[in-house]
Amino acid sequence: MITKRILRGFLLAAIILVTPCLTLHGLKAETPKSTLAELDALYDGRSDTDMVRQITTNCDRLLADDPGDYELLWRCSRAYFHLGREASTKKERLEFYNKAVDAGKSAVKANNDRPEGHFWLGISIAAVGETSGILKSLGSVGDIKEQMERVIAIDATYEEGGAYRIMGRIDHKVPWIFGGRKARSHEYYQKALAVAPDNTYTRLFLAELLLDEDKNDDARKELRFIIDTGNRPEWAYDIKVNKEKAHKLLEEIDQEELSEKYLE
């Protein structure tokens, strides 16, 4: 049986083997597709944080020959973002999220006509704001929307309607006085679901919106949908995380309703 440690070793060895062709005869060249495939394979195994750390460990080395390599930059941004959400302290989260923002900005500068850079830049800006506090979060809304609107204009299906999902989240969480609109949030979530009906992030965000609107029965349906969702290898980490959150929210709904019934 091939263990995760052996698999990580194989993947890292493959990256090291293909990297020299980046600087063959001192000439700059696009990163080989085989190298990008290895980085994507590491990210697909993101349930093991060490696999994503291998990506970021190699980012500086891989970008040394060509700091404007778009394909590497957006993947580095994505990897830093993941490490940020897995970090255990606020300081670590901000460090990773800020690195994700920097890599995202460089990616967008390298290629403004692809969705990946805009998406990971926008979501990383949102993560920095959320981690830093309400004022920073509100101040970054315009920048996040700008990036997500760009993603929608280029490819609305990217990350299974991810830009619609983030726009919906903004309209849900931003207070009405600052431009948030729950009705519009519903519209964005429905657009995201039209792209990817099984996406557990969209379903979870929609459930949280429904709970804020005291629509517990509708929220339950979304949460149970998440729990019943089958595994998909490329989304295994996210499905696992969202199933755990769905279980927790269902328990909170049941406890709240039990308490209300007891007080009647």
C-alpha positions as CSV (number, residue, x, y, z in Angstrom):
1,M,0.0,0.0,0.0
2,I,1.3,3.4,-0.9
3,T,1.3,5.7,2.1
4,K,0.7,9.5,2.0
5,R,4.4,10.0,3.0
6,I,5.6,7.9,0.0
7,L,3.1,9.7,-2.3
8,R,4.4,13.1,-1.1
9,G,8.0,11.8,-1.8
10,F,7.1,10.8,-5.3
11,L,5.4,14.1,-6.1
12,L,8.2,16.2,-4.7
13,A,10.8,14.1,-6.5
14,A,8.9,14.6,-9.8
15,I,8.9,18.4,-9.3
16,I,12.6,18.5,-8.6
17,L,13.3,16.4,-11.7
18,V,11.3,18.5,-14.1
19,T,12.4,21.9,-12.7
20,P,15.8,22.1,-14.4
21,C,14.2,22.4,-17.8
22,L,13.0,25.8,-16.8
23,T,16.5,27.2,-17.2
24,L,17.9,25.0,-19.9
25,H,20.9,26.7,-21.5
26,G,20.1,29.8,-19.5
27,L,16.9,30.5,-21.5
28,K,13.6,31.4,-19.8
29,A,10.7,29.1,-20.7
30,E,7.2,28.5,-19.6
31,T,6.8,26.1,-16.7
32,P,6.4,22.6,-18.2
33,K,2.9,21.2,-18.0
34,S,4.3,18.2,-16.1
35,T,5.4,20.5,-13.3
36,L,2.1,22.3,-13.1
37,A,0.4,18.9,-13.0
38,E,2.5,17.9,-10.0
39,L,1.6,21.1,-8.2
40,D,-2.1,20.4,-8.9
41,A,-1.7,16.9,-7.6
42,L,-0.2,18.3,-4.4
43,Y,-3.1,20.7,-4.1
44,D,-5.7,17.9,-4.7
45,G,-4.2,16.2,-1.6
46,R,-4.8,19.3,0.5
47,S,-6.5,17.3,3.2
48,D,-2.8,16.8,4.2
49,T,-1.5,20.3,4.8
50,D,2.1,19.2,4.3
51,M,1.3,18.6,0.6
52,V,0.3,22.2,0.1
53,R,3.3,23.3,2.1
54,Q,5.4,21.6,-0.5
55,I,3.9,23.9,-3.1
56,T,4.7,27.1,-1.3
57,T,8.2,25.8,-0.4
58,N,8.9,25.6,-4.1
59,C,7.1,28.8,-5.1
60,D,10.1,31.1,-4.7
61,R,12.5,28.6,-6.4
62,L,10.1,27.9,-9.3
63,L,9.4,31.7,-9.8
64,A,13.1,32.7,-9.6
65,D,13.7,32.3,-13.3
66,D,10.4,34.1,-14.4
67,P,8.7,36.1,-11.6
68,G,5.8,36.8,-14.1
69,D,4.9,33.2,-14.7
70,Y,1.1,33.4,-14.5
71,E,0.5,29.6,-14.2
72,L,2.8,29.4,-11.2
73,L,1.6,32.7,-9.6
74,W,-2.1,31.8,-9.3
75,R,-1.3,28.4,-8.0
76,C,1.0,29.9,-5.4
77,S,-1.8,32.3,-4.4
78,R,-4.2,29.3,-4.1
79,A,-1.8,27.4,-2.0
80,Y,-1.1,30.3,0.4
81,F,-4.8,30.9,0.8
82,H,-5.3,27.2,1.8
83,L,-2.5,27.4,4.3
84,G,-4.1,30.6,5.7
85,R,-7.4,28.9,6.4
86,E,-5.6,26.0,8.0
87,A,-3.4,28.1,10.2
88,S,-3.9,28.0,14.0
89,T,-3.2,31.6,14.9
90,K,-4.4,34.9,13.6
91,K,-0.8,36.0,13.0
92,E,-0.1,32.9,10.8
93,R,-3.4,33.3,9.0
94,L,-2.7,36.9,8.0
95,E,0.9,36.0,6.9
96,F,-0.4,33.4,4.5
97,Y,-3.4,35.4,3.3
98,N,-1.2,38.4,2.6
99,K,1.2,36.2,0.6
100,A,-1.8,34.9,-1.3
101,V,-2.8,38.5,-2.0
102,D,0.7,39.4,-3.3
103,A,0.8,36.3,-5.5
104,G,-2.7,37.0,-6.8
105,K,-1.8,40.6,-7.6
106,S,1.2,39.4,-9.6
107,A,-0.9,36.9,-11.4
108,V,-3.4,39.5,-12.5
109,K,-0.6,41.7,-13.6
110,A,0.8,38.9,-15.6
111,N,-2.5,38.0,-17.2
112,N,-5.6,40.1,-16.8
113,D,-7.7,37.9,-19.1
114,R,-7.8,34.7,-17.1
115,P,-10.1,34.0,-14.2
116,E,-7.8,32.2,-11.8
117,G,-5.7,35.1,-10.7
118,H,-8.7,37.4,-10.2
119,F,-10.5,34.7,-8.2
120,W,-7.7,33.9,-5.7
121,L,-6.8,37.5,-5.4
122,G,-10.4,38.5,-4.5
123,I,-11.0,35.6,-2.1
124,S,-7.6,36.3,-0.4
125,I,-8.4,40.0,0.0
126,A,-11.7,38.9,1.6
127,A,-9.8,36.5,4.0
128,V,-7.4,39.3,5.0
129,G,-10.4,41.6,5.8
130,E,-12.3,39.0,7.7
131,T,-9.3,38.0,9.8
132,S,-8.3,41.7,10.5
133,G,-11.8,42.8,11.7
134,I,-15.0,44.5,10.6
135,L,-13.5,47.8,9.5
136,K,-10.9,46.2,7.3
137,S,-13.5,43.8,6.0
138,L,-15.9,46.5,5.0
139,G,-13.1,48.5,3.4
140,S,-12.2,45.7,1.1
141,V,-15.6,45.0,-0.3
142,G,-15.1,47.1,-3.4
143,D,-11.9,45.4,-4.2
144,I,-13.4,41.9,-3.8
145,K,-16.4,42.7,-5.9
146,E,-14.1,44.1,-8.7
147,Q,-12.2,40.9,-8.8
148,M,-15.3,38.6,-8.7
149,E,-17.1,40.7,-11.4
150,R,-14.0,40.2,-13.6
151,V,-14.1,36.5,-13.0
152,I,-17.8,36.4,-14.0
153,A,-17.1,38.4,-17.1
154,I,-14.3,35.9,-18.1
155,D,-15.7,32.6,-17.0
156,A,-18.6,32.5,-14.5
157,T,-18.2,28.7,-14.1
158,Y,-14.7,28.9,-12.6
159,E,-14.5,27.1,-9.2
160,E,-18.1,25.9,-9.8
161,G,-19.6,29.4,-9.8
162,G,-17.2,30.6,-7.2
163,A,-17.5,34.2,-8.0
164,Y,-21.3,34.1,-7.7
165,R,-20.8,32.4,-4.4
166,I,-18.5,35.1,-3.1
167,M,-20.8,37.9,-4.3
168,G,-23.7,36.2,-2.6
169,R,-21.7,35.9,0.6
170,I,-20.8,39.6,0.5
171,D,-24.5,40.6,0.1
172,H,-25.4,38.4,3.0
173,K,-22.7,39.4,5.5
174,V,-22.3,43.1,4.7
175,P,-24.9,45.2,6.6
176,W,-27.7,46.8,4.6
177,I,-26.4,50.3,5.4
178,F,-23.2,49.4,3.6
179,G,-24.8,48.0,0.6
180,G,-25.5,44.4,1.5
181,R,-28.8,42.9,0.3
182,K,-30.1,39.5,1.4
183,A,-32.5,39.2,-1.6
184,R,-29.6,39.8,-4.0
185,S,-27.6,37.2,-2.0
186,H,-30.3,34.6,-2.9
187,E,-30.0,35.5,-6.5
188,Y,-26.2,35.0,-6.6
189,Y,-26.5,31.7,-4.8
190,Q,-29.1,30.5,-7.3
191,K,-26.7,31.5,-10.1
192,A,-23.9,29.5,-8.5
193,L,-26.2,26.5,-8.0
194,A,-27.2,26.7,-11.7
195,V,-23.5,26.2,-12.5
196,A,-22.8,23.5,-9.9
197,P,-25.9,22.2,-8.0
198,D,-23.7,19.9,-5.8
199,N,-21.2,22.4,-4.5
200,T,-21.2,22.2,-0.8
201,Y,-19.8,25.7,-0.2
202,T,-22.8,27.3,-2.0
203,R,-25.2,25.0,-0.2
204,L,-23.6,25.9,3.2
205,F,-23.6,29.6,2.5
206,L,-27.2,29.4,1.4
207,A,-28.2,27.5,4.6
208,E,-26.5,30.2,6.8
209,L,-28.5,32.9,4.9
210,L,-31.7,31.0,5.5
211,L,-31.0,30.6,9.2
212,D,-30.4,34.4,9.4
213,E,-33.9,34.8,7.9
214,D,-35.4,32.3,10.4
215,K,-36.2,29.8,7.7
216,N,-35.0,26.8,9.7
217,D,-36.8,24.2,7.7
218,D,-35.3,25.4,4.4
219,A,-31.9,25.6,6.0
220,R,-32.2,22.0,7.2
221,K,-32.8,20.8,3.6
222,E,-29.6,22.5,2.5
223,L,-27.6,21.1,5.4
224,R,-28.9,17.6,4.8
225,F,-28.1,17.9,1.1
226,I,-24.5,18.6,2.1
227,I,-24.4,15.7,4.5
228,D,-25.7,13.3,1.8
229,T,-23.4,14.6,-0.8
230,G,-21.1,11.9,-2.3
231,N,-17.4,12.3,-2.4
232,R,-15.6,13.8,-5.3
233,P,-11.8,13.5,-5.3
234,E,-11.0,17.0,-6.4
235,W,-13.3,18.4,-3.7
236,A,-12.7,15.8,-1.0
237,Y,-11.2,18.3,1.5
238,D,-14.0,20.8,1.0
239,I,-16.8,18.3,1.2
240,K,-15.4,16.9,4.4
241,V,-15.0,20.3,6.0
242,N,-18.5,21.4,4.9
243,K,-20.1,18.1,6.1
244,E,-18.7,18.8,9.6
245,K,-20.0,22.3,9.6
246,A,-23.4,21.1,8.4
247,H,-23.6,18.6,11.2
248,K,-22.7,21.3,13.7
249,L,-25.3,23.7,12.4
250,L,-28.0,21.1,12.5
251,E,-27.2,20.4,16.1
252,E,-27.4,24.1,16.9
253,I,-30.8,24.3,15.2
254,D,-32.1,21.4,17.1
255,Q,-30.8,22.7,20.4
256,E,-32.2,26.2,19.8
257,E,-35.7,24.8,18.9
258,L,-35.7,22.5,21.9
259,S,-34.8,25.4,24.2
260,E,-37.6,27.5,22.7
261,K,-40.1,24.6,23.1
262,Y,-39.0,24.1,26.8
263,L,-39.6,27.8,27.5
264,E,-43.1,27.8,26.1
